[in-house]
Amino acid sequence: MKFGVAFPAYIDIYKEARELEAIGFDSCWLYDSPMVYSDVYATMALAAFHTSRIMLGTAVSVAQNRIAPVTGHSIATINELAPGRTALGFATGNTARRVMGMPPVSLPEFRRECETIRDLLRGGIATYHEGARSSKVRLVHQEDGFIRLKPRIPFYVGATGPKTTALAGAVGDGLIASAAIGLELKKSVDNARAGRAAARIGEPFKVIAMLGTYVTAPGEAPDSSSARAALGPQILAFLRYALDNFRGARSEMPEYLAAFAAEVDKIPEPRHLQLYDRYFIGIPERFSRFVNSETIASMTVSGPPDLVRQKVEETFRAGADEIVLWPLGNGREIDNFRRFHETVVKKVL
């Protein structure tokens, strides 16, 4: 059982990463949204320099934000600074693409990019596609101090639906599952492992589960003002994701999502220029009413240590190898993570 924390890529998040390492967390994962946060690889480089043990990963880098060979090269550069404690999470792009007014990349294009990066990170020759053209590429100086491919850099695929989770099993070293616990997580894990079996890959496969938690203090309500402030940014992120991915008529939406959609409709076009303001770092006033007891209960785990431990154990039983906690509050607060480690991690391990 391993535990990590995710952060928006503040350029100086190495300060929090260093504290997490001292507390005892195993990993620190950084979001890659260039229009929203600092550059993820510059941020990782600083974190690598200021830490010595904690694993550093992207959760997640995004297809077409950079061309695939550059993504492979970037994480290999970080591995030169922190050999054996880097990982690349990679996905089709929910926030990072939509904040530019673009949809996530198609599954065929995503598969091509995954295969290019995977082959480069294994030190081999990869096929790089650019429009209708393709070419062979390789990372040239693999042992001259520019990059490092050994120890091998794990390549994890962030996925939710059945097609992408199956792809994660077929091309990745593991799966990053977002906001999934219990039976929902087990379905994703089973689907990924089925994809791996179909590709006839026998190597180990790791499952990383993202979990939104808030450990309440004695006597504190799960929807206290502190809980709302901590959990609100991730709840609003989940609502944006649910709205972007809802397929059906507005009349078929759950009431809370329809109300959220109506509020989003009030933002003038081009809407994407404002919709991601305060993303994972705050609660815009216009959306504050959507952070309430109902959304906290349905989208996060908020409560005393015993309740949180129960959900953590359930997540591991469903197939997770590592739990990564979503950011809280302004995206760099760690007080609740400290309490989580003291009251949950030490009791579970």
Residue frames as qw, qx, qy, qz and C-alpha x, y, z in Angstrom:
[[0.000, 0.887, 0.462, 0.000, 0.00, 0.00, 0.00],
 [0.419, -0.013, 0.026, 0.907, 1.34, 3.37, -1.03],
 [0.015, 0.863, 0.459, -0.211, 0.00, 6.90, -0.65],
 [0.405, 0.097, 0.196, 0.888, 0.61, 10.08, -2.59],
 [0.090, 0.742, 0.355, -0.562, -0.72, 13.57, -3.08],
 [0.459, 0.511, 0.450, 0.571, -1.56, 15.50, -6.25],
 [0.156, -0.658, -0.144, 0.722, -0.96, 19.22, -6.73],
 [0.479, 0.871, 0.110, 0.032, -1.47, 21.85, -9.40],
 [0.778, 0.146, -0.020, 0.611, 1.97, 22.63, -10.82],
 [0.178, -0.980, 0.064, 0.053, 2.99, 25.66, -8.79],
 [0.603, 0.636, -0.397, 0.273, 6.58, 26.37, -9.80],
 [0.025, 0.530, -0.666, 0.524, 7.66, 26.34, -6.14],
 [0.865, -0.292, -0.105, -0.395, 5.59, 23.34, -5.05],
 [0.659, 0.256, -0.627, 0.328, 8.90, 21.70, -4.16],
 [0.150, -0.399, 0.529, -0.734, 8.40, 23.25, -0.71],
 [0.793, -0.138, 0.195, -0.560, 5.26, 21.17, -0.15],
 [0.882, 0.241, -0.401, -0.050, 6.84, 18.12, -1.81],
 [0.337, 0.416, -0.673, 0.512, 9.70, 18.32, 0.64],
 [0.440, -0.276, 0.486, -0.703, 7.26, 18.44, 3.56],
 [0.908, 0.046, -0.082, -0.408, 5.28, 15.49, 2.21],
 [0.707, 0.343, -0.589, 0.190, 8.49, 13.51, 1.95],
 [0.040, 0.360, -0.671, 0.647, 9.28, 14.30, 5.58],
 [0.684, -0.155, 0.252, -0.667, 5.76, 13.30, 6.66],
 [0.463, -0.158, 0.872, -0.009, 6.16, 9.94, 4.95],
 [0.731, 0.534, 0.179, -0.386, 4.14, 10.09, 1.72],
 [0.742, -0.039, 0.565, 0.359, 5.40, 7.96, -1.14],
 [0.422, 0.336, 0.532, 0.653, 4.64, 10.16, -4.14],
 [0.091, 0.631, 0.159, -0.753, 3.87, 13.65, -5.39],
 [0.431, 0.419, 0.685, 0.412, 1.90, 14.03, -8.64],
 [0.023, -0.466, 0.006, 0.885, 1.57, 17.25, -10.63],
 [0.533, 0.670, 0.492, -0.159, -1.11, 18.45, -13.04],
 [0.360, -0.101, 0.475, 0.796, -0.11, 19.43, -16.57],
 [0.254, 0.812, 0.525, 0.043, -2.41, 22.25, -17.73],
 [0.510, 0.072, 0.089, 0.853, -0.24, 24.86, -19.46],
 [0.056, -0.590, -0.273, -0.758, -2.96, 27.52, -19.70],
 [0.613, -0.697, -0.273, -0.253, -3.76, 27.13, -16.00],
 [0.745, -0.633, 0.088, 0.191, -0.58, 26.33, -14.03],
 [0.129, -0.774, 0.552, 0.283, 3.22, 26.55, -14.18],
 [0.640, 0.436, -0.595, -0.212, 5.14, 24.33, -16.59],
 [0.923, -0.333, 0.033, -0.187, 4.94, 20.84, -15.15],
 [0.897, 0.161, -0.188, 0.366, 8.44, 19.73, -16.10],
 [0.197, 0.604, -0.329, 0.699, 10.14, 22.86, -14.77],
 [0.617, -0.555, 0.187, -0.526, 8.16, 22.29, -11.58],
 [0.989, -0.131, -0.064, 0.013, 9.23, 18.64, -11.41],
 [0.658, 0.440, -0.323, 0.519, 12.87, 19.58, -11.96],
 [0.122, -0.613, 0.373, -0.686, 12.84, 21.86, -8.92],
 [0.832, -0.379, 0.136, -0.380, 11.00, 19.24, -6.86],
 [0.944, 0.141, -0.223, 0.196, 13.57, 16.63, -7.90],
 [0.410, 0.538, -0.388, 0.626, 16.42, 18.89, -6.79],
 [0.279, -0.511, 0.375, -0.721, 14.85, 19.60, -3.40],
 [0.875, -0.246, 0.207, -0.362, 13.81, 16.03, -2.49],
 [0.006, 0.535, -0.842, -0.064, 15.63, 12.73, -2.19],
 [0.251, 0.012, 0.959, -0.134, 13.10, 9.91, -1.76],
 [0.514, 0.470, 0.480, -0.533, 9.59, 10.83, -2.87],
 [0.441, 0.258, 0.717, 0.474, 8.44, 9.67, -6.31],
 [0.167, 0.518, 0.001, -0.839, 7.53, 12.47, -8.75],
 [0.336, 0.290, 0.826, 0.348, 4.97, 11.98, -11.52],
 [0.237, 0.028, -0.229, -0.944, 2.68, 13.80, -13.89],
 [0.119, 0.389, 0.900, -0.158, -1.03, 13.28, -13.29],
 [0.810, 0.115, 0.476, 0.322, -1.37, 13.75, -16.09],
 [0.081, -0.386, 0.455, 0.798, 0.56, 14.96, -19.10],
 [0.587, 0.542, 0.411, -0.439, -1.74, 15.40, -22.05],
 [0.603, 0.261, 0.600, 0.456, -1.70, 14.21, -25.65],
 [0.366, 0.684, 0.347, 0.527, -0.98, 16.98, -28.19],
 [0.297, -0.939, -0.025, 0.171, 0.01, 19.51, -25.52],
 [0.126, -0.697, 0.618, 0.342, 3.49, 18.62, -26.71],
 [0.744, 0.351, -0.495, -0.282, 4.39, 16.29, -29.52],
 [0.954, -0.278, -0.074, -0.083, 4.84, 12.74, -28.26],
 [0.784, 0.219, -0.296, 0.500, 8.66, 12.54, -28.64],
 [0.059, 0.580, -0.290, 0.759, 9.03, 15.76, -26.63],
 [0.728, -0.518, 0.060, -0.445, 6.83, 14.37, -23.84],
 [0.967, -0.083, -0.158, 0.182, 9.04, 11.28, -23.65],
 [0.548, 0.424, -0.259, 0.673, 12.17, 13.43, -23.71],
 [0.242, -0.681, 0.163, -0.671, 10.87, 15.72, -20.96],
 [0.839, -0.485, 0.082, -0.234, 10.20, 12.97, -18.43],
 [0.911, 0.106, -0.148, 0.371, 13.51, 11.29, -19.33],
 [0.265, 0.616, -0.254, 0.697, 15.22, 14.58, -18.51],
 [0.556, -0.628, 0.196, -0.507, 13.59, 14.63, -15.06],
 [0.981, -0.183, -0.052, 0.023, 14.76, 11.04, -14.56],
 [0.631, 0.431, -0.313, 0.564, 18.34, 12.26, -14.97],
 [0.127, -0.582, 0.339, -0.728, 17.76, 14.46, -11.91],
 [0.617, -0.277, 0.510, -0.532, 15.77, 11.88, -9.92],
 [0.433, 0.253, -0.816, -0.287, 16.70, 8.46, -11.30],
 [0.306, -0.150, -0.935, 0.096, 14.25, 5.74, -10.40],
 [0.012, -0.488, -0.665, 0.565, 11.70, 8.08, -8.83],
 [0.284, 0.305, -0.171, -0.893, 9.92, 9.58, -11.80],
 [0.364, 0.349, 0.863, 0.041, 6.77, 8.45, -13.60],
 [0.154, 0.068, -0.357, -0.919, 4.76, 9.68, -16.54],
 [0.354, 0.482, 0.740, -0.307, 0.98, 9.77, -16.34],
 [0.018, 0.131, -0.521, -0.843, -0.60, 10.47, -19.74],
 [0.331, 0.501, 0.747, -0.287, -4.19, 11.06, -20.88],
 [0.346, 0.547, 0.591, 0.481, -6.40, 12.43, -23.64],
 [0.175, 0.080, -0.055, 0.980, -6.88, 15.83, -22.02],
 [0.121, -0.744, -0.657, 0.020, -9.97, 16.95, -20.15],
 [0.195, -0.886, -0.149, 0.393, -8.97, 20.27, -18.57],
 [0.392, -0.470, 0.387, 0.690, -5.75, 20.92, -20.46],
 [0.220, 0.234, 0.693, 0.645, -7.49, 20.63, -23.83],
 [0.037, -0.761, -0.634, -0.132, -10.88, 22.12, -22.96],
 [0.270, -0.768, -0.138, 0.565, -9.33, 25.23, -21.40],
 [0.171, -0.315, 0.478, 0.802, -8.07, 25.96, -24.93],
 [0.600, 0.402, 0.051, -0.690, -11.50, 25.36, -26.41],
 [0.465, 0.353, -0.753, -0.303, -10.43, 22.01, -27.83],
 [0.918, -0.229, -0.021, -0.324, -11.85, 18.53, -27.15],
 [0.627, -0.453, 0.625, 0.105, -9.75, 15.66, -25.82],
 [0.213, 0.456, -0.722, -0.475, -7.85, 13.88, -28.58],
 [0.865, 0.087, -0.237, -0.433, -9.43, 10.92, -30.33],
 [0.856, -0.349, 0.378, -0.045, -8.71, 7.40, -29.14],
 [0.885, 0.359, 0.078, 0.286, -6.76, 6.40, -32.30],
 [0.297, 0.797, -0.256, 0.459, -4.53, 9.46, -32.01],
 [0.533, -0.697, 0.373, -0.301, -4.10, 8.86, -28.30],
 [0.965, -0.091, 0.228, 0.088, -3.04, 5.26, -28.93],
 [0.708, 0.573, -0.084, 0.403, -0.43, 6.39, -31.46],
 [0.014, -0.814, 0.345, -0.467, 1.03, 8.88, -28.99],
 [0.779, -0.499, 0.327, -0.194, 1.05, 6.30, -26.20],
 [0.961, 0.136, 0.124, 0.206, 2.91, 3.82, -28.37],
 [0.474, 0.726, -0.198, 0.458, 5.48, 6.44, -29.41],
 [0.282, -0.762, 0.389, -0.435, 6.19, 7.47, -25.82],
 [0.913, -0.301, 0.251, -0.113, 6.21, 3.90, -24.53],
 [0.904, 0.301, 0.007, 0.304, 8.76, 2.78, -27.11],
 [0.282, 0.765, -0.280, 0.507, 11.01, 5.80, -26.52],
 [0.490, -0.686, 0.370, -0.389, 10.98, 5.31, -22.75],
 [0.958, -0.154, 0.239, 0.031, 12.07, 1.71, -23.25],
 [0.364, -0.621, 0.507, 0.474, 15.12, 2.97, -25.12],
 [0.599, 0.227, 0.700, 0.316, 14.00, 1.76, -28.51],
 [0.015, -0.016, 0.444, 0.896, 13.09, 3.20, -31.89],
 [0.293, 0.510, 0.656, -0.473, 9.55, 4.55, -32.06],
 [0.226, 0.467, 0.606, 0.603, 7.19, 5.57, -34.83],
 [0.011, -0.458, -0.281, 0.844, 6.22, 9.23, -34.74],
 [0.257, 0.599, 0.684, 0.328, 3.13, 10.41, -36.61],
 [0.025, -0.453, -0.087, 0.887, 2.55, 13.95, -37.81],
 [0.566, 0.439, -0.098, -0.691, -0.60, 14.26, -39.87],
 [0.929, 0.308, -0.039, -0.202, -0.38, 11.83, -42.76],
 [0.503, 0.611, -0.575, 0.207, 3.38, 11.44, -42.37],
 [0.853, -0.515, 0.084, -0.010, 5.29, 9.10, -40.09],
 [0.423, 0.691, -0.529, 0.252, 8.93, 8.70, -39.24],
 [0.837, -0.241, -0.409, 0.271, 11.23, 6.74, -36.97],
 [0.081, -0.832, 0.272, -0.477, 12.62, 8.49, -33.90],
 [0.805, -0.274, -0.429, 0.303, 14.84, 7.64, -30.96],
 [0.351, -0.929, 0.115, 0.012, 16.36, 9.46, -28.01],
 [0.672, 0.613, -0.359, 0.210, 19.96, 9.79, -29.16],
 [0.257, 0.481, -0.643, 0.537, 22.20, 10.45, -26.14],
 [0.761, -0.465, -0.343, -0.294, 20.86, 8.02, -23.59],
 [0.832, -0.404, -0.194, 0.328, 23.98, 7.75, -21.41],
 [0.513, 0.328, -0.052, 0.791, 25.70, 11.12, -21.70],
 [0.214, -0.279, -0.442, 0.825, 24.05, 13.13, -18.94],
 [0.227, -0.116, -0.274, -0.927, 21.19, 14.63, -20.95],
 [0.767, -0.207, -0.135, -0.592, 18.48, 12.10, -20.13],
 [0.128, -0.275, 0.929, -0.214, 18.15, 8.82, -18.24],
 [0.720, -0.027, -0.408, -0.561, 16.00, 5.82, -19.17],
 [0.758, -0.145, -0.620, 0.144, 17.28, 3.45, -16.50],
 [0.274, 0.217, 0.916, -0.197, 15.79, 2.66, -14.09],
 [0.036, 0.387, 0.725, 0.568, 12.85, 2.37, -16.45],
 [0.212, 0.027, 0.190, -0.958, 10.32, 5.20, -16.22],
 [0.241, 0.396, 0.872, -0.157, 6.80, 3.85, -15.54],
 [0.166, -0.049, -0.402, -0.899, 4.25, 4.93, -18.14],
 [0.159, 0.383, 0.816, -0.403, 0.75, 5.18, -16.69],
 [0.074, -0.330, -0.564, -0.753, -2.40, 5.91, -18.68],
 [0.237, 0.191, 0.488, -0.818, -5.13, 8.05, -17.13],
 [0.279, -0.143, -0.753, -0.578, -8.47, 6.59, -18.15],
 [0.444, 0.022, 0.501, -0.743, -12.14, 6.36, -17.15],
 [0.787, 0.262, -0.041, -0.557, -14.23, 4.76, -19.91],
 [0.920, -0.048, 0.389, -0.007, -14.06, 1.12, -21.04],
 [0.766, 0.603, -0.020, 0.224, -12.09, 1.84, -24.23],
 [0.169, 0.821, -0.409, 0.361, -9.41, 3.94, -22.58],
 [0.632, -0.540, 0.513, -0.216, -9.03, 1.64, -19.59],
 [0.950, 0.166, 0.250, 0.088, -8.56, -1.30, -21.97],
 [0.557, 0.746, -0.180, 0.318, -5.97, 0.77, -23.83],
 [0.289, -0.794, 0.459, -0.275, -4.20, 1.48, -20.54],
 [0.851, -0.256, 0.456, -0.041, -3.80, -2.25, -20.05],
 [0.863, 0.434, 0.180, 0.185, -2.57, -2.77, -23.59],
 [0.533, 0.678, -0.114, 0.493, 0.05, 0.00, -23.81],
 [0.175, -0.810, 0.292, -0.478, 0.82, 1.20, -20.28],
 [0.378, 0.177, -0.803, 0.425, 2.61, 0.03, -17.18],
 [0.080, -0.350, -0.754, 0.551, -0.41, 1.01, -15.15],
 [0.088, -0.679, -0.569, -0.455, -3.72, 2.82, -14.85],
 [0.041, -0.054, -0.381, 0.922, -4.52, 6.15, -13.19],
 [0.181, -0.571, -0.760, -0.252, -8.19, 6.02, -12.21],
 [0.014, -0.229, 0.173, -0.958, -9.89, 9.27, -11.22],
 [0.477, -0.125, 0.273, -0.826, -12.59, 9.51, -8.54],
 [0.790, -0.012, -0.500, -0.355, -13.34, 5.80, -8.64],
 [0.223, -0.353, 0.808, -0.415, -13.73, 3.56, -5.60],
 [0.655, 0.080, 0.619, -0.426, -15.48, 0.29, -4.83],
 [0.713, 0.346, 0.607, 0.056, -17.26, -1.46, -7.69],
 [0.437, 0.892, 0.000, -0.114, -16.62, 1.42, -10.08],
 [0.081, -0.767, 0.623, 0.130, -12.88, 1.12, -9.57],
 [0.618, -0.132, 0.774, 0.041, -13.01, -2.68, -9.81],
 [0.701, 0.613, 0.359, -0.056, -14.72, -2.43, -13.22],
 [0.288, 0.907, -0.298, -0.082, -11.96, -0.12, -14.47],
 [0.323, -0.581, 0.746, 0.046, -9.25, -2.41, -13.12],
 [0.714, 0.137, 0.686, -0.016, -10.85, -5.53, -14.59],
 [0.619, 0.765, 0.159, -0.080, -11.25, -3.82, -17.94],
 [0.099, 0.859, -0.495, -0.083, -7.62, -2.69, -17.98],
 [0.463, -0.375, 0.803, 0.027, -6.41, -6.17, -17.09],
 [0.749, 0.413, 0.514, -0.062, -8.59, -7.63, -19.85],
 [0.458, 0.875, -0.135, -0.080, -6.98, -5.24, -22.31],
 [0.159, -0.712, 0.682, 0.041, -3.58, -6.35, -21.06],
 [0.666, -0.049, 0.744, -0.024, -4.44, -10.01, -21.42],
 [0.705, 0.647, 0.279, -0.086, -5.69, -9.41, -24.96],
 [0.317, 0.877, -0.360, -0.006, -2.36, -7.76, -25.80],
 [0.952, -0.006, -0.231, 0.199, -0.59, -10.78, -24.25],
 [0.172, 0.684, -0.430, 0.564, 1.49, -8.70, -21.86],
 [0.783, -0.343, -0.504, 0.121, 2.66, -10.52, -18.77],
 [0.346, 0.262, -0.387, 0.813, 4.58, -7.71, -17.06],
 [0.178, -0.473, -0.660, 0.556, 3.30, -6.24, -13.76],
 [0.033, -0.591, -0.404, -0.697, 0.53, -3.65, -13.96],
 [0.209, -0.212, -0.547, 0.782, 0.00, -0.97, -11.31],
 [0.123, -0.726, -0.566, -0.370, -3.28, 0.76, -10.42],
 [0.194, -0.059, -0.319, 0.926, -3.23, 4.27, -9.00],
 [0.132, -0.706, -0.676, -0.165, -6.56, 5.51, -7.64],
 [0.054, 0.316, -0.119, 0.940, -7.22, 9.24, -7.15],
 [0.373, -0.568, -0.726, 0.103, -9.32, 9.82, -4.03],
 [0.066, -0.602, 0.018, -0.796, -10.91, 13.01, -2.71],
 [0.608, -0.436, -0.619, 0.239, -10.79, 13.04, 1.08],
 [0.087, -0.645, 0.251, -0.716, -11.13, 15.36, 4.05],
 [0.548, -0.236, -0.732, 0.328, -10.45, 14.02, 7.53],
 [0.309, -0.794, -0.155, -0.500, -12.59, 15.94, 10.01],
 [0.102, 0.359, -0.647, 0.665, -11.36, 17.03, 13.41],
 [0.159, -0.320, -0.880, 0.314, -13.16, 15.70, 16.51],
 [0.112, 0.621, 0.539, -0.558, -16.69, 17.10, 16.53],
 [0.114, 0.417, -0.330, -0.839, -16.36, 18.66, 13.07],
 [0.724, 0.450, 0.390, -0.348, -19.21, 18.13, 10.58],
 [0.648, 0.085, 0.583, 0.483, -18.33, 16.61, 7.18],
 [0.315, 0.701, 0.396, 0.503, -19.75, 19.74, 5.50],
 [0.382, -0.732, -0.183, 0.534, -18.16, 22.29, 7.82],
 [0.263, 0.946, -0.079, -0.174, -16.91, 25.59, 6.43],
 [0.256, -0.651, 0.667, 0.257, -13.36, 24.19, 6.53],
 [0.593, 0.113, 0.783, 0.151, -14.45, 21.04, 4.69],
 [0.509, 0.784, 0.349, -0.061, -16.24, 23.10, 2.03],
 [0.074, 0.915, -0.323, -0.229, -13.19, 25.31, 1.55],
 [0.384, -0.447, 0.776, 0.224, -10.93, 22.28, 1.24],
 [0.500, 0.201, 0.831, 0.136, -13.16, 20.12, -0.97],
 [0.404, 0.748, 0.252, -0.463, -14.87, 22.82, -3.01],
 [0.181, 0.660, -0.521, -0.511, -12.25, 23.15, -5.78],
 [0.095, -0.136, 0.958, 0.235, -12.28, 19.41, -6.50],
 [0.377, 0.488, 0.731, -0.292, -16.09, 19.24, -6.39],
 [0.376, 0.770, 0.007, -0.515, -16.32, 22.02, -8.98],
 [0.063, 0.486, -0.769, -0.411, -13.73, 20.20, -11.09],
 [0.257, 0.144, 0.956, -0.001, -15.86, 17.05, -10.94],
 [0.399, 0.664, 0.473, -0.420, -18.95, 19.05, -11.95],
 [0.269, 0.702, -0.372, -0.545, -17.14, 20.56, -14.93],
 [0.042, -0.258, 0.928, 0.264, -16.04, 17.09, -15.98],
 [0.332, 0.361, 0.847, -0.205, -19.56, 15.66, -15.55],
 [0.396, 0.736, 0.184, -0.517, -21.01, 18.48, -17.64],
 [0.172, 0.614, -0.598, -0.487, -18.42, 18.11, -20.40],
 [0.047, 0.176, -0.966, -0.185, -19.02, 14.37, -20.63],
 [0.490, 0.300, 0.639, -0.511, -22.80, 14.21, -20.21],
 [0.083, 0.012, -0.760, -0.644, -24.48, 12.61, -23.19],
 [0.042, -0.550, -0.834, 0.023, -28.19, 13.28, -23.39],
 [0.062, -0.745, -0.328, -0.577, -30.79, 16.00, -23.16],
 [0.008, 0.397, -0.420, 0.816, -30.58, 18.68, -20.48],
 [0.700, -0.344, -0.015, -0.625, -33.88, 17.34, -19.10],
 [0.925, -0.070, -0.373, 0.020, -32.18, 14.01, -18.35],
 [0.341, 0.463, -0.538, 0.616, -29.48, 15.57, -16.16],
 [0.462, -0.453, -0.640, 0.414, -29.51, 15.12, -12.39],
 [0.101, -0.939, -0.321, -0.069, -30.99, 18.21, -10.78],
 [0.471, -0.746, 0.134, 0.451, -27.69, 19.43, -9.34],
 [0.509, -0.070, 0.516, 0.685, -25.91, 19.08, -12.70],
 [0.210, 0.703, 0.541, 0.411, -28.72, 20.84, -14.58],
 [0.245, -0.947, -0.157, 0.134, -28.48, 23.74, -12.12],
 [0.526, -0.512, 0.342, 0.587, -24.72, 23.85, -12.59],
 [0.446, 0.293, 0.594, 0.601, -25.17, 23.79, -16.38],
 [0.051, 0.888, 0.420, 0.179, -27.60, 26.71, -16.15],
 [0.362, -0.862, 0.081, 0.345, -25.01, 28.74, -14.23],
 [0.546, -0.200, 0.516, 0.629, -22.31, 27.86, -16.75],
 [0.363, 0.616, 0.580, 0.390, -24.66, 29.04, -19.53],
 [0.092, -0.966, -0.196, 0.139, -24.53, 32.55, -18.05],
 [0.472, -0.531, 0.355, 0.608, -20.82, 32.84, -18.86],
 [0.521, 0.758, -0.072, -0.385, -20.43, 34.66, -22.20],
 [0.902, 0.236, 0.203, 0.299, -18.69, 32.99, -25.09],
 [0.702, 0.199, -0.684, 0.000, -15.93, 32.07, -25.54],
 [0.744, -0.594, -0.043, -0.304, -16.92, 30.36, -22.30],
 [0.916, -0.071, -0.225, 0.324, -13.75, 28.32, -21.86],
 [0.361, 0.541, -0.261, 0.714, -11.74, 31.49, -21.20],
 [0.326, -0.524, 0.318, -0.720, -13.53, 31.93, -17.85],
 [0.879, -0.252, -0.254, -0.315, -14.85, 28.50, -16.95],
 [0.860, -0.036, -0.378, 0.342, -11.52, 27.26, -15.58],
 [0.008, 0.687, -0.303, 0.661, -10.79, 30.30, -13.43],
 [0.471, -0.516, 0.528, -0.483, -9.69, 29.19, -9.92],
 [0.899, 0.093, -0.372, -0.211, -9.51, 25.59, -11.15],
 [0.856, -0.170, -0.404, 0.273, -8.33, 23.45, -8.22],
 [0.408, 0.117, -0.357, 0.832, -7.15, 26.55, -6.37],
 [0.138, 0.099, 0.357, -0.918, -10.37, 28.18, -5.19],
 [0.169, 0.536, 0.825, -0.060, -14.16, 28.50, -5.34],
 [0.012, 0.232, 0.287, 0.929, -15.57, 31.17, -7.68],
 [0.282, 0.127, 0.483, -0.819, -18.46, 32.96, -6.00],
 [0.608, 0.165, -0.274, -0.727, -20.88, 32.12, -8.80],
 [0.704, 0.062, -0.688, -0.164, -20.38, 28.40, -8.14],
 [0.035, -0.339, 0.735, -0.587, -20.10, 28.40, -4.34],
 [0.703, -0.102, 0.270, -0.650, -23.64, 27.11, -3.77],
 [0.870, 0.218, -0.388, -0.211, -22.74, 23.87, -5.53],
 [0.388, 0.263, -0.768, 0.437, -20.32, 23.02, -2.75],
 [0.604, -0.382, 0.141, -0.685, -22.83, 21.66, -0.25],
 [0.577, -0.286, 0.711, -0.282, -23.64, 18.64, 1.87],
 [0.883, 0.343, 0.235, -0.216, -25.07, 16.74, -1.13],
 [0.657, 0.679, -0.320, 0.069, -22.05, 17.15, -3.41],
 [0.129, -0.643, 0.706, -0.268, -19.59, 16.58, -0.58],
 [0.718, -0.136, 0.618, -0.290, -21.33, 13.30, 0.30],
 [0.869, 0.419, 0.232, -0.125, -21.65, 12.08, -3.30],
 [0.630, 0.730, -0.211, 0.163, -18.28, 13.16, -4.73],
 [0.199, 0.625, -0.617, 0.434, -15.81, 12.98, -1.85],
 [0.716, -0.334, -0.585, 0.184, -15.04, 11.13, 1.36],
 [0.015, -0.555, 0.292, -0.779, -15.41, 13.56, 4.24],
 [0.776, -0.525, -0.204, -0.286, -15.64, 12.45, 7.84],
 [0.557, -0.708, 0.425, -0.087, -13.79, 11.11, 10.86],
 [0.011, 0.572, -0.802, -0.172, -10.69, 8.91, 10.48],
 [0.515, 0.029, 0.846, -0.135, -12.62, 5.64, 10.86],
 [0.648, 0.635, 0.314, -0.281, -14.85, 6.48, 7.88],
 [0.346, 0.806, -0.418, -0.235, -11.93, 7.56, 5.72],
 [0.239, -0.416, 0.876, 0.039, -9.96, 4.42, 6.65],
 [0.654, 0.275, 0.673, -0.207, -12.95, 2.30, 5.61],
 [0.610, 0.759, 0.054, -0.223, -13.04, 3.94, 2.15],
 [0.086, 0.744, -0.647, -0.141, -9.28, 3.65, 1.80],
 [0.424, -0.196, 0.883, -0.039, -9.35, -0.06, 2.58],
 [0.679, 0.505, 0.478, -0.235, -12.27, -0.51, 0.18],
 [0.434, 0.827, -0.256, -0.250, -10.24, 1.20, -2.55],
 [0.077, -0.552, 0.825, 0.091, -7.29, -1.13, -2.03],
 [0.565, 0.088, 0.807, -0.152, -9.57, -4.17, -2.03],
 [0.644, 0.668, 0.231, -0.293, -11.02, -3.01, -5.37],
 [0.854, 0.354, 0.157, 0.348, -7.58, -3.29, -6.94],
 [0.128, 0.953, -0.191, 0.197, -5.62, -0.12, -6.17],
 [0.810, 0.018, -0.284, 0.512, -1.88, -0.40, -5.48],
 [0.313, -0.086, -0.213, 0.921, -1.53, 3.27, -4.57],
 [0.015, -0.848, -0.529, 0.025, -3.95, 5.98, -3.48],
 [0.328, 0.137, 0.038, 0.934, -3.27, 9.56, -4.53],
 [0.041, -0.684, -0.560, 0.466, -5.19, 12.31, -2.77],
 [0.283, 0.760, 0.358, 0.464, -6.75, 15.13, -4.77],
 [0.253, 0.244, -0.224, 0.909, -5.56, 18.68, -4.03],
 [0.259, -0.705, -0.622, 0.222, -7.33, 20.57, -1.26],
 [0.164, -0.829, -0.174, 0.506, -8.17, 24.26, -0.89],
 [0.239, 0.876, -0.224, -0.354, -5.80, 26.44, -2.88],
 [0.874, 0.437, -0.210, 0.024, -3.97, 23.37, -4.20],
 [0.489, 0.481, -0.570, 0.453, -1.01, 23.59, -1.88],
 [0.545, -0.557, 0.334, -0.530, -2.49, 23.14, 1.59],
 [0.572, 0.197, -0.794, 0.064, -1.07, 20.11, 3.38],
 [0.323, -0.327, 0.591, -0.663, -2.50, 20.32, 6.91],
 [0.860, 0.010, 0.164, -0.483, -5.24, 17.81, 6.12],
 [0.796, 0.371, -0.477, 0.017, -2.72, 15.54, 4.39],
 [0.119, 0.433, -0.730, 0.516, -0.68, 15.60, 7.57],
 [0.593, -0.143, 0.483, -0.628, -3.79, 14.61, 9.55],
 [0.892, 0.249, -0.186, -0.329, -4.63, 11.96, 6.94],
 [0.580, 0.419, -0.669, 0.200, -1.20, 10.39, 7.29],
 [0.094, -0.336, 0.712, -0.609, -1.34, 10.42, 11.06],
 [0.586, 0.004, 0.506, -0.633, -4.89, 9.10, 11.49],
 [0.871, 0.347, 0.029, -0.346, -5.37, 6.94, 8.37],
 [0.634, 0.564, -0.528, 0.021, -2.09, 5.87, 6.76],
 [0.007, 0.467, -0.794, 0.390, -0.40, 4.82, 9.99],
 [0.654, -0.055, 0.557, -0.509, -3.48, 2.79, 10.93],
 [0.864, 0.401, -0.032, -0.302, -3.79, 1.05, 7.54],
 [0.484, 0.615, -0.620, 0.058, -0.15, 0.14, 6.92]]
